[in-house]
Amino acid sequence: MKPLETVDYSVLPKVNVPADIRGLSVAELNTLAGEIRSLIINTVATTGGHLASSLGVVELTLALHYVFNTPQDKLIWDVGHQSYAHKILTGRKEKFPTLRRLGGLSGFPKREESLYDAFSVGHSGTSIAAAAAFAEAQSLRGGQNKMIAVIGDGSMTTGIAFEALNWSGDRSKNLIIVLNDNEMSISPNVGALSSYLNRIMTGDRVTKFKGELKSFLKSIPSIGEQIFKFSKQIEESVKTFVVPGALFEELGFTYVGPLEGHRLDYLIKNFENVRNLEGPVLVHVVTQKGKGYKFAEDNSPTYHGIAPFDVETGQTLPSANKTPSYTEIFGRTLVELAAGDSRIVAVTAAMCEGTGLDKFRETFPQRFYDVGIAEQLAVTFAAGLAAEGLRPVVAVYSTFLQRAYDQILHDVCLQQLPVVFAVDRAGIVGEDGSTHQGLFDYSYLRNLPGLIMMAPKDENELRHMLKTALCSASPVSIRYPRGKGVGVPLDEETAVLPIGQGEVLHDGTDLAIVALGATVHPALAAARRLAEEGIGVRVINARFIKPLDAELLLATAAATDKMLTVEENVLAGGFGSAVLELFAENGVAGVQVRRLGIRDRFVEHATQAELRAIHGIDEAGILAAAGEMLRR
Ligand SMILES: Cc1ncc(C[n+]2csc(CCOP(=O)(O)OP(=O)(O)O)c2C)c(N)n1
């Protein structure tokens, strides 16, 4: 693949909106597909982003915009990580190099970004429900526009996708579902639906085999005819396995497919036919993830979401910081602990690599469960495992755990089952933006009785917290940030921490800063700067948000009249709120408390450092807030 400036685009310069492609020949469309791929690869090489999924749907995107009258016909992308070609074709070509950057294009469809982004997305499985609703609204208004959900085979495994299929198959006449089947979630897809789709794809072979089997049976002298008759009887029951799409037909959809997803002429012809069908229709399109970029074709999990890379070699750009990430330390420590305790099992909802469980899967394949993109299932499944005496660890991103709130409450906490939630990508996640920020878990977990909640100040403390969690009889959550650790030395042995006890890392009486998780080290750095000016600051690493270290916090409130809490979470219901509740309940008066965290708004995309600075929770923000308090 050539660097961007050396690519000679011929068709792309003439295309700004979908109407511009509708007069192009198939040959021109194919050239355009190549140019779009080139722009995507070269841009993502600089910005990082979701590469393999977007490369896989370039022809599909072109065919959909070619045949359907977007934006009146609406395209609703599932997850939306595959929407880069859609963005390029819908008026955002010039801005495409700003992808995922501060003030630039979002990595996902966003209603406020374009008329062509019918529905904002980021989490899996919502497209069918949203498209069914759009179709319903069309019917109410007497409109004829088509509502098209584009959903991957991985996202089709979510509960909400099944629920929406069940509901809409009965009624949604303007609904078209395009099932983009590349046999991959981020890792290979799992579950019975995936096997079913695979059988459809190999259906031609099955049908041929059936034909050969019949002639063979008939050819057996005397008993052959009888066996053949018997085989006819069982054929009905076998039919669902060999008639393509019978499952979807039974649910009320007209099934079309499987279609080869990289042949534009073929896709266009088929979508033209589908456009004239009375819905609901499910079009099964088979694509290759990473199509057109060899490295991504050969290893799509690595190129699903990738940091900036060298286009020629496919290698991510080397980082000067060799410190392992929190995710790596978590994965390594879990393997270590599981080696000494056969009850420890790991559960993921389709995020094995992302959560650092790959080493665990390799070492203990029997004790590893990938349940698909099904966070609710992951949590209740873990609850069941815990009820049977196992020690499940659910490794999950903070943002995706939101899906499973009721399961955490009802199935884990209410029964006080010892499930450990390893809540990764908590806090500011950066370039993935508002749909992926992990800024709510303190608030949505803190109200659950009996749950112990921890956040390590560094990767070494994460190791001890994991040990502590696995030795506890209660449900426990440990939340840690995306990215590199702090770079502290790692203790060889893991130790059990006293539950509900924080630690004082720096002392003084002019001001107290109470931090936890990723905000502890910036708080400590700020205190050291203030110490240089002769200001004495107590820095507390709270370690636990629940139970709070009431004794330490109340003693600190008695020793100083200014306290700053710092958290990477929304302020509403978060850590600072917990401290204020403690003080209110204990009649603490005369202490000025200020909370740093995320105010009442969603946090968009930019680097983690930029966002921490914007929201005033980095060292400079802490210093500024401390300065204001001290001046008062
Ligand atoms: C609720 C939720 N859980 C997990 C994810 C993380 N995630 C993003 S894309 C993806 C795989 C999607 O697979 P598929 O729908 O088949 O699309 P493909 O990338 O293969 O095109 C996952 C697990 C998510 N976005 N939402």
Ligand as a Chemical Component Dictionary entry (heavy atoms), coordinates in Angstrom:
data_LIG
# 
_chem_comp.id                   LIG 
_chem_comp.type                 NON-POLYMER 
_chem_comp.pdbx_formal_charge   1 
_chem_comp.three_letter_code    LIG 
# 
loop_
_chem_comp_atom.comp_id 
_chem_comp_atom.atom_id 
_chem_comp_atom.alt_atom_id 
_chem_comp_atom.type_symbol 
_chem_comp_atom.charge 
_chem_comp_atom.model_Cartn_x 
_chem_comp_atom.model_Cartn_y 
_chem_comp_atom.model_Cartn_z 
_chem_comp_atom.pdbx_ordinal 
LIG C1  C1  C 0 -21.835 -4.066 24.003 1  
LIG C2  C2  C 0 -20.483 -4.131 23.335 2  
LIG N1  N1  N 0 -19.598 -5.060 23.741 3  
LIG C3  C3  C 0 -18.391 -5.128 23.142 4  
LIG C4  C4  C 0 -18.051 -4.267 22.142 5  
LIG C5  C5  C 0 -16.654 -4.298 21.544 6  
LIG N2  N2  N 1 -16.696 -4.662 20.124 7  
LIG C6  C6  C 0 -16.610 -3.737 19.161 8  
LIG S1  S1  S 0 -16.709 -4.392 17.639 9  
LIG C7  C7  C 0 -16.801 -5.954 18.262 10 
LIG C8  C8  C 0 -16.900 -7.118 17.329 11 
LIG C9  C9  C 0 -18.021 -6.937 16.384 12 
LIG O1  O1  O 0 -18.054 -8.010 15.514 13 
LIG P1  P1  P 0 -19.003 -7.926 14.251 14 
LIG O2  O2  O 0 -20.309 -7.361 14.638 15 
LIG O3  O3  O 0 -19.004 -9.262 13.614 16 
LIG O4  O4  O 0 -18.308 -6.846 13.333 17 
LIG P2  P2  P 0 -16.927 -6.970 12.521 18 
LIG O5  O5  O 0 -15.931 -6.192 13.319 19 
LIG O6  O6  O 0 -16.561 -8.405 12.402 20 
LIG O7  O7  O 0 -17.209 -6.335 11.235 21 
LIG C10 C10 C 0 -16.778 -5.942 19.651 22 
LIG C11 C11 C 0 -16.830 -7.125 20.513 23 
LIG C12 C12 C 0 -19.007 -3.304 21.777 24 
LIG N3  N3  N 0 -18.757 -2.387 20.841 25 
LIG N4  N4  N 0 -20.210 -3.272 22.368 26 
# 
loop_
_chem_comp_bond.comp_id 
_chem_comp_bond.atom_id_1 
_chem_comp_bond.atom_id_2 
_chem_comp_bond.value_order 
_chem_comp_bond.pdbx_ordinal 
LIG C1  C2  SING 1  
LIG C2  N1  SING 2  
LIG C2  N4  DOUB 3  
LIG N1  C3  DOUB 4  
LIG C3  C4  SING 5  
LIG C4  C5  SING 6  
LIG C4  C12 DOUB 7  
LIG C5  N2  SING 8  
LIG N2  C6  DOUB 9  
LIG N2  C10 SING 10 
LIG C6  S1  SING 11 
LIG S1  C7  SING 12 
LIG C7  C8  SING 13 
LIG C7  C10 DOUB 14 
LIG C8  C9  SING 15 
LIG C9  O1  SING 16 
LIG O1  P1  SING 17 
LIG P1  O2  DOUB 18 
LIG P1  O3  SING 19 
LIG P1  O4  SING 20 
LIG O4  P2  SING 21 
LIG P2  O5  DOUB 22 
LIG P2  O6  SING 23 
LIG P2  O7  SING 24 
LIG C10 C11 SING 25 
LIG C12 N3  SING 26 
LIG C12 N4  SING 27 
# 
